[in-house]
Amino acid sequence: MEHPLPHLAPVHFNMHALKASCSACSMHQLCLPMGLDAVDITRLDDVIGKRRRVARDERLYQMGQPFRNLYAIRFGHFKTYQINAAGEQQITGFQMAGELLGMDAISGDRHHCDAVALEDSEVCEIPFADLEDLFAHVPTLLRHFHRIMSQEITREQNVMLLLGNMRAEQRFAVFLINLSARYAARGYSATSFQLRMSREDIGNYLGLTIESISRLLSRFKKQGLVRVDKREVTLLEPALLKAMAAGTEQCHPMS
């Protein structure tokens, strides 16, 4: 199904008393393991707390804050980042609907990064202590959670590889192809999507300057790889971009 991401209607941002319901959520198949029966989904609904609206640029949680909840993103986008000893921000990831925030804090009971909304967003609060109790009764859910944690470890390893060994154009191709796959998994267009993050944030995440990101976009546009209209990006040659991301094809120098 090919269609653009929906534009969010204006909302008022306070803690809502609206109770989350997994079975009625559009992100149900991404958040939950396949095969949960109605009884297990009801148990999970009982564990999940309130929906929480998070305004653009608002923190969901911050580094050092005690860990109590995981957060399932219902809609919107977030970025996570750490502040180094020099006081500089290092972005560690971009998250979207159907993904979990807060897993960094499970081992030490405190968050190791800040999570900030890139646009008006909404999350479901999941008290982790209650979720752990539920794991004992629903082993399928526990296996699913272990799979999510494994994917997060793999993602972090891929980021290390991205920043350590790849050329600038390869890093940017990986970034675009990754977004493409994630949007496709949510039923959106794999070839046309909005960059919810700024070019400065993309550069920070990829270890590149904002000037480098602008040059790469210009180069990709000139070579017919992408079309860019403000923040809307269309992948014109996704197969070639995938080859570049895999390192089997290089971006030709600008003439």
Secondary structure, DSSP 8 states (H G I E B T S, - for coil): -------------SEEEEE--GGG-TTHHHHS-TT--HHHHHHHHHH--EEEEE-TT-EEE-TT-B--EEEEEEESEEEEEEE-TTS-EEEEEEEETT-EE-GGGTTTSB-SSEEEESSSEEEEEEEHHHHHHHHTT-HHHHHHHHHHHHHHHHHHHHHHHHHHH--HHHHHHHHHHHHHHHHHHTTS-SSEEE--S-HHHHHHHHT--HHHHHHHHHHHHHTTSEEEETTEEEES-HHHHHHHHHTSS------
